Amino acid sequence: MAFYFLPSVQCFNYHPNYDHYCKHINPAVAVFAQTQIKPAITPGVKEFTDTVELPRVIDSNKLYSDKISNKPLNKEETNSKNQEVTQEVPKTAAVSPVNESAPSPPNPSPQPIPPIDPKNIAAQWGVLPVGIEVDGRMVVKSTLIRGTEDGSQAIQFDDWLVPYDSMIKALNIRVTNLPNGQVQLRSRTVIFNLDLSRLKLDPEIGAVLSIRDVKDWFGITPEFDINNYGIQIKYPATNQSDPTKVPVEPPIDFTNIPHLSAPRFTVTTINKQETTENSPSRGSQNRTFTSSGSLLGGSWLLTLNQTRTQDKNKNETILRLGSASYTLNKSSTDLFIGSQQPFWRSTSPKPFWGVTAVKRWGFTMPLGNGGNANTRVRPTSFGQTVRGQAAPGTLVQLLSRYNQQLFAEVLVDESGKYSFNDVTLSEVRLLLYPQGKLTSKPEERIVNLPIIPGQSPSQTSSLMVSAGTRRNNFTNNKQFLGTFSDLSLAASYRYGVSQELTLGAIASYDNGFSASTELLFQPENTPLQITASALTPTLNTDWDFNANIQYNPTPKIKANLATDLQRSSLNISGTILPRLSLFSNFNYDYTASSPFRYNIGARTNILVRKISASLTLQWNSVSKLKWDLTGKIGNFELQHSRSNFLTKTNLTYNLLGNSRLKAGNSYNSLGLSYQTLASPGSSNSKGDSLLTLNWRFQPNKSKLQVELGYIIGSNGSGFMTNFSHEIFSGLFLQANYSNVGLGSNSGRFELSLSTNFDFKRGVYLKDSSPPIGDIFSGILLKPFLDKNNNGTREPTEPLIVKKFDSLLILNNKPISQYPSEVTDNEIVVPIDPGLYRLDLDPSSYPLDWYPTKNTAVGIEVTGGGFTEVLIPFARSYTISGTATDSQGKVMSGAKVEAVSSTSSHRVFSITSADGIYYLEGLIDPNYNLFINNIPAAPKTIDLSQSSEPYQQLNLRLKP
């Protein structure tokens, strides 16, 4: 960057080009330059101090021109600005910087700027009108500085004084007022806090700083060029890799828009899975019916099991209730009714049925679909605090561990401490720039913020209370409901003592009274995690103690110790080379005759040109050597493994070759496999063996899977087949047959038939449906062309699928950013329960169609259900023309309005200077026309399906 100075107009300096420069100076300049301005007195100093306190940049060009001339600068000069813009780092909810310094009084008055010492050499110099250029760009056309030169070089250049405001503008420095009265300055090279009392007050040009200050504060080196009569300064390169600022998501505004409530009761899905298995001696058929939906803001799930058994002695069918549950999730409370997983440690094998209530204080959980009580008090992520110490003036930036996303930054104050609150990342990277200088190499610190499963945020707590009974529903129980017995009661309380420590206690009555405590400890800034629990004895059990200690000194080395009163286990793993890792497991059983067992191994990967392979070797104290080898070269793939007493080798040839990469999920391959199984107590040293030759095939983008093969085993030989296919949408068939296996010569046939039905979407694909037992929710969007404008979709009215991803905006994001599925009837958006805002983007409206309802709506989604949203678009018409008064003169600025005669819809337009109006979005069949609330001629306009979408109609005010 460079400061270009106009030559001095005072007479004690002479420059060879003085006459040339003076020809371009306004005569008023010379008059001003020779005019002495009365030095500022103390009240003036106070007044100036109040001015520089404001976080803004004063236009020095305008200030200078006002002082020296009554003629303003030209437009180019007054609008000259630096084109580089420094963006402020956004503060997000994920990370909030906080300084742990003593609290400062709110908005203290800054120290006044002292005047220049009259004895200072700079006070004896004259005032020079100069220009400022930054990295080759003219930023400030003209400003005043105090300095001097002898015609060949600058005299005491470091002592020259330049205006503070001019430097702020020239260097494009962002100025921020601080609560302690200081200001924070941020440039491309440095960030620091400035006490304004460090400036000096010049009686003629205001607050100033010296060239020496410019060098020291901003890390730049000015140089005076006598030939161009200017100071040349260039920004040095920084050590910052231009991190990406994390954008701040705008808040979702639900005010002044209608809300669409979720239905109070829905039956969302009905699934049926049927499996038939036959052997020469026995046949069985199992059916599972599962249904889910929503009820009063919560979700329900029902499962029925039917078993049919056929053998020589009996033929019976049993229908049982598998499970029935209702879950109501709120942000701070939860309710679970019916069959559920108990949250306490229990040895009872019987399923628990009852009621469980959960309450949280200090933290919330997102709304969910079902789940269990334990997961509702175990947040997977929450805000933590990152603290540290650094020298005052150090700039600390918090970034993501593996990319350049910048979340927050803070300048360390005189306390020497810094902190970032509400950090939700598991790993962060801190960059520390000494003295805030971005040109220096930063110190890098990696901070791990793992969360122990079950850990609570600091100063938060949770309570779980449960009451119920145990259900007997074993195989020999033929009752539909089963029998209920054994009262169960339990309560659990957990408290986050600090960011490092969580304590909990559980008391339960479940076939006897018991109590337990739990501890979760994670020291700050250490890779250590400790969990421990103790359980009091019951009638059938003794004291029980469990502890788990995990220590990860580096991301490549992990150690875990698990111990209780019966056994201990130590696992150690680490990566010592990029493609080589070691692992080990040591177990000690206090009750066994051979208590010590171990397992050590190594894993490596090899990639050389077209050959890829991975090898895992293990040595244990039981079966000695184990291995697992996989390799691929060309179209061949080899898998070979030995585990305990089983050895397996599989060779596959891919018939598709490299085209497999272009065929999606398709495959077409031949395989040859050989397996051996040696029984430890068998006299046959060779054991059982099985040789299989098979062909596997699946077409691209097809649900058909076929496998045919022939088996030769030590117990016989025969054919085998596996077949699966989606017969039609929602009906999936799977069949398996073989008459010989490893260690068996009995034939086996298994047939599985699954049907999935969704009451909201109809029958849907198996691979797009949730697993049986899962509950899901979402939104059903139905944007359609409402041809008869009745607000209801008819079978002949098409769904709008063109540009729907840009038409529909959900929570300020295009619908394309959400997982969605387009069917014949709607656009399905699976989404978690909550409140969402839907907007319509006018730029994506279908041509000549307009929405007849609200263009923004709040949508409530509850667990287990889908909320349906109808978005009708009616045929839209546009009319335009000229509006004139009763004498035929055009009316400018007049209000032309079309008011529907069948609804409350109205559209208006303000005429232009030529009397032109433009009315669009007319969707009703009849409209009354008005000019300035007076009926126009013609008085009405009729629109129908046969009308042109765009019409011209001149209107005249009735006499």
Secondary structure, 3 states (H helix, E strand, C coil): CEEEECCCCCCCCCCCCHHHHHCCCCHHHHHHHCCCCCCCCHHHHHHHHHHHCCCCCCCHHHHHHHHHCCCCCCHHHHCCCCCCCCCCCCCCCCCEEECCCCCCCCCCCCCCCCECCCCCHHHHCCEEEEEEEECCEEEEEEEEEECCECCCCECCHHHCEEEHHHHHHHCCCEEEECCCCCEEEECCCEEEEECHHHCEEECCCEEEEEHHHHHHHHCCCCEEECCCCEEECCCCCCCCCCCEECCCCCCCCCCCCCEECCCCEEEEEEEEEEEEEECCCCEEEEEEEEEEEEECCEEEEEEEEEEEEECCCCEEEEEEEEEEEEEEECCCEEEEEEEECCCCCCCCCCCEEEEEEEEEECCCCCCCCCCCCHHHHCCCCCCEEEEEECCCCCEEEEEECCCCEEEEEEECCCCCEEEEEEECCCEEEEEEEHHHECCCCCEEEEEECCCCCCCCCCCCEEEEEEEEEEEECCCCCCCCCCEEEEEEEEEEEEEECCCCEEEEEEEEEECCEEEEEEEEECCCCCCEEEEEEEECCCCCCCCEEEEEEEEEEECCEEEEEEEECCEEEEEEEEEEECCEEEEEEEEEECCCCCCEEEEEEEEEEEEECCEEEEEEEEEECCCEEEEEEEEEECCEEEEEEEECCEEEEEEEEECCHHHHHHCCCCEEEEEEEEEEECCCCCCCCCCEEEEEEEEEEECCCCCCEEEEEEEEECCEEEEEEEEEEEEECCEEEEEEEECCECCECCCEEEEEEEEEEECCCEECCCCCCCCCCCCCCEEEEEEEECCCCCCCCCCCCCECCCCHHHHEEECCEEHHHCCCEECCCCEEEECCCEEEEEEECHHHCCCCEEECCCCEEEEEECCCCEEEEEEEEEECEEEEEEEECCCCCECCCCEEEEEECCCCCEEEEECCCCCEEEEEEECCCEEEEEECCEEEEEEEEECCCCCCCEEECCEEECC
